[in-house]
Every structure is written in structure tokens, then in C-alpha cells.
């Protein structure tokens, strides 16, 4: 139970800040005594948190699906020739900054959440693919030979031996992908997506430090919550059959 205490603590702080930000009004007043309005009220912070999470979940889910699938395909004997191509394609996503991807996506996809999801997908694909390759290629050959010697089919070897043993490394890639997406999703507010970047942009435009603190605090707590959750989920994989 001890390993679940940090994510539960961060989750409690995140929910408390989302639903009871007015409790921090004295701190906000101290930070920005000249502002007439301290609490961001154009939209509910809890609603922005939910929309932020939805965009991150969609983009990261697609990145995990594509990255792990590509990692599996190019580590098979018949797909190894495509390994350099898969790595290069995934690297392209991090060659361009997310702001540039957003700017290029808006004329094609319009304003809103869709260009943000595309930018986060391209940005988060590389760590998932790299860790999937590292995890699957790191399975000891002797373990694979033992599994085949037991009469296991290639599909059973994949699902019952390779993926369980590679799970900690793959989860580390997913963890990186989610952390990057949570921070980068705030840029979606510049193209009309409703995210926790809204208070940040409003704070920058109006010179309101209290707005900036609210947006940054929620994004930071969300990142810490997700990161600590994956820290609790990560652990030694199951022992190989023997």
C-alpha cells in the first residue's frame, strides 16, 4: 500500500486545487496584490482539467497503440528490415516543435482539439516506440528458446513472455509520453482547444500573475499525479516460465 500513497496524495491535492481554488485566494492576493480579479472564472478549473485530460488521453492512447504495435512488428523476424524506417518516422515527430505542428495543422484541421491531438501524438510517439524496442529486444534469447521448447506458439510467446518481461521498460516510455503530453497540451489553448493553458494565456495577456499560478499549479499537480501513478505501477515483471 505504501507505493500507492504518493499518487493518492497528489490526486487529493489536484482535486482540491481544482474544486476549491478560492481557498488559495490569500496566497493569490499576496502574489498579485494589484489585480482586481484573482480567481480565473471564464471556465471552471475542474472542467478545464477534464478537457485537458481528455485531449492527453486521446493523443497518448494513439501514441501508445501505434508505438507498441510498431515495436512489435519490427522486432519480428519478417519485419526487422523496417526497423530503421520506423525509428526515423517516429523521430520526425520530435524534429518539429509542437507549436510548428499546431500552426501547420490548423489550416488542414481547423481550430480546436484535433490539431492539438495530432501535435501531441507526433511528439509522444518516439519515447513509446524507443522503449518498446528496448524492452522487446532486451528479452533474453534463452528465455525465448525455453518458451518455444515448451511448445508455445509465436503469439503465446509474445503475449505471455515478451510483453510481460518488457512491460517495465514499455511503461517507462508511456510515462514519458504522458508527462510530455500533459505539459505540451497547454499550447492547445492557442488554437482554440479548451485546456489548462487557458488561465496561462489569460494571465500572460492581462499581466495577471494569479491566473498564471492557477494554470501552472494544476498542470504541475496533474503531471506529478500521473508520474507517481506510473511509478507505483512500474515494478519487476513476472518471472519467465521455466
C-alpha positions in Angstrom: 0.0 0.0 0.0 2.9 2.4 0.6 3.6 2.8 -3.1 0.1 4.0 -3.7 0.3 6.8 -1.1 2.2 9.3 -3.3 -0.3 9.1 -6.3 -3.2 9.3 -3.9 -1.7 12.3 -2.2 -1.1 14.1 -5.5 -4.6 13.3 -6.7 -6.1 14.7 -3.5 -4.1 17.9 -4.0 -5.1 18.1 -7.6 -8.8 17.7 -6.9 -8.6 20.1 -4.0 -7.0 22.8 -6.2 -9.5 22.2 -9.0 -12.6 22.4 -6.9 -11.5 24.7 -4.1 -9.1 27.2 -5.6 -10.8 30.0 -3.7 -9.1 28.7 -0.6 -5.8 29.9 -2.0 -7.1 33.4 -2.5 -5.0 34.9 0.3 -1.9 33.4 -1.4 -3.0 34.8 -4.8 -3.6 38.2 -3.3 -0.1 38.2 -1.8 1.3 37.2 -5.2 -0.6 39.8 -7.2 -2.0 42.5 -4.9 -2.8 44.9 -7.8 -5.2 42.5 -9.6 -8.9 43.2 -9.2 -9.8 39.7 -10.2 -7.7 36.8 -8.7 -9.7 33.7 -9.5 -10.0 32.5 -13.1 -13.7 32.4 -13.8 -14.1 32.3 -17.6 -14.5 28.5 -17.2 -14.5 26.0 -14.3 -11.0 24.8 -13.5 -12.4 21.3 -12.9 -14.0 21.4 -16.4 -10.7 22.6 -17.9 -8.9 19.8 -16.1 -11.3 17.2 -17.5 -10.9 18.6 -21.1 -7.1 18.7 -20.7 -7.1 15.1 -19.6 -9.4 14.0 -22.4 -7.0 15.5 -25.0 -4.0 14.0 -23.4 -5.7 10.6 -23.1 -6.7 10.6 -26.8 -3.3 11.6 -28.0 -1.3 9.4 -25.7 -3.6 6.4 -26.3 -3.0 6.7 -30.0 0.8 7.1 -29.5 0.9 4.0 -27.2 -1.2 2.0 -29.7 0.9 3.0 -32.7 4.3 2.9 -30.9 3.8 -0.5 -29.2 2.3 -2.1 -32.3 5.2 -0.8 -34.5 7.7 -2.0 -31.9 6.1 -5.5 -32.0 6.0 -5.6 -35.8 9.6 -4.5 -36.4 11.0 -6.9 -33.9 9.5 -9.9 -35.6 11.9 -11.8 -38.0 9.8 -10.8 -41.0 9.7 -7.1 -40.0 13.3 -6.3 -39.0 14.0 -4.7 -42.3 11.6 -1.9 -41.4 13.2 -1.1 -38.1 15.3 1.9 -39.3 12.3 3.3 -41.2 10.0 3.1 -38.1 12.6 4.8 -35.9 13.1 7.6 -38.5 9.4 8.2 -38.9 8.9 8.4 -35.1 11.8 10.8 -34.8 10.3 13.2 -37.3 7.6 14.0 -34.7 10.1 15.5 -32.3 12.1 17.2 -35.0 9.3 19.9 -35.3 8.3 21.8 -32.2 4.7 21.3 -31.2 3.9 25.0 -31.9 5.0 24.4 -35.5 2.9 21.3 -35.8 -0.1 23.2 -34.5 0.5 26.1 -36.9 0.7 23.6 -39.8 -2.3 21.6 -38.6 -4.8 24.4 -38.2 -5.3 25.2 -41.9 -6.0 21.5 -42.6 -7.9 20.5 -39.4 -9.3 23.8 -38.2 -9.2 25.2 -34.7 -10.0 23.2 -31.6 -8.8 20.0 -30.0 -8.0 18.0 -33.2 -4.7 19.8 -34.2 -3.6 19.6 -30.5 -4.2 15.8 -30.5 -2.2 15.5 -33.7 0.7 17.5 -32.3 0.8 15.5 -29.1 0.6 12.2 -31.0 3.6 13.1 -33.1 5.5 14.4 -30.1 4.8 11.4 -27.8 5.3 8.6 -30.4 9.1 8.5 -30.2 9.6 7.6 -26.5 6.9 4.9 -26.7 8.5 3.3 -29.8 12.0 3.5 -28.4 11.1 1.9 -25.1 9.0 -0.8 -26.8 12.0 -1.7 -29.0 14.4 -1.6 -26.0 12.0 -3.8 -23.9 11.3 -6.4 -26.6 14.9 -6.6 -27.8 16.1 -6.9 -24.2 14.2 -10.2 -23.5 17.0 -12.8 -23.1 17.2 -15.2 -26.1 17.5 -18.2 -23.7 14.1 -17.3 -22.3 12.5 -17.2 -25.7 14.1 -20.6 -26.6 12.8 -22.1 -23.4 9.3 -20.8 -24.2 9.4 -22.3 -27.7 10.8 -25.5 -26.4 7.8 -25.8 -24.2 5.7 -25.8 -27.4 4.3 -22.3 -27.1 3.2 -20.7 -30.4 4.7 -17.4 -31.5 1.6 -15.5 -30.4 1.7 -17.1 -26.9 5.4 -16.3 -26.7 4.6 -12.7 -27.4 1.7 -12.3 -25.0 2.9 -14.5 -22.2 6.7 -14.0 -22.3 7.9 -11.0 -24.3 5.4 -8.3 -23.4 5.2 -9.2 -19.6 9.0 -9.1 -19.4 9.2 -5.9 -21.5 6.4 -4.2 -19.5 8.6 -2.1 -17.1 10.5 -0.6 -20.0 7.4 0.0 -22.1 5.7 1.6 -19.1 8.6 3.9 -18.7 8.1 5.1 -22.3 4.4 5.6 -21.7 5.2 7.5 -18.6 7.5 9.9 -20.5 4.9 10.3 -23.3 2.1 11.2 -20.8 4.3 13.7 -18.9 5.3 15.4 -22.1 1.7 15.5 -23.3 0.4 16.9 -20.1 2.8 19.8 -20.3 2.5 20.4 -24.0 -1.3 20.2 -24.2 -1.4 23.7 -22.7 -0.3 25.0 -26.0 -3.6 23.8 -27.5 -5.3 26.8 -26.0 -3.5 28.9 -28.6 -5.5 27.2 -31.4 -8.9 27.2 -29.6 -8.7 23.9 -27.6 -10.1 24.2 -24.1 -7.2 23.1 -21.7 -5.5 24.2 -18.6 -3.5 26.5 -20.8 -6.5 28.9 -20.8 -5.5 30.5 -17.4 -1.9 30.7 -18.6 -2.8 32.6 -21.8 -5.2 34.9 -19.9 -2.6 35.6 -17.3 0.0 36.4 -20.0 -2.4 38.6 -22.0 -3.7 40.5 -18.9 -0.5 40.5 -16.9 -2.3 38.6 -14.1 0.2 36.5 -12.1 -2.7 34.9 -10.2 -4.1 33.3 -13.4 -0.6 32.1 -14.3 -0.2 30.5 -10.9 -3.5 28.7 -11.1 -2.8 27.2 -14.5 0.8 26.2 -13.7 -0.3 24.7 -10.4 -2.9 22.5 -11.9 -0.7 21.3 -14.8 2.2 20.6 -12.3 -0.1 18.6 -9.9 -1.5 16.7 -12.8 1.9 15.8 -14.1 3.1 14.7 -10.7 -0.1 12.7 -10.1 0.3 10.7 -13.4 4.1 10.3 -12.9 3.7 9.0 -9.4 0.9 6.6 -10.6 3.2 5.1 -13.2 5.9 4.9 -10.6 3.6 2.8 -8.5 2.5 0.7 -11.4 6.1 0.0 -12.5 7.8 -2.9 -10.9 9.6 -6.1 -11.6 7.9 -8.0 -14.4 6.6 -11.6 -13.9 9.1 -14.3 -13.8 9.6 -16.1 -17.1 8.3 -19.7 -17.4 10.8 -22.2 -16.5 
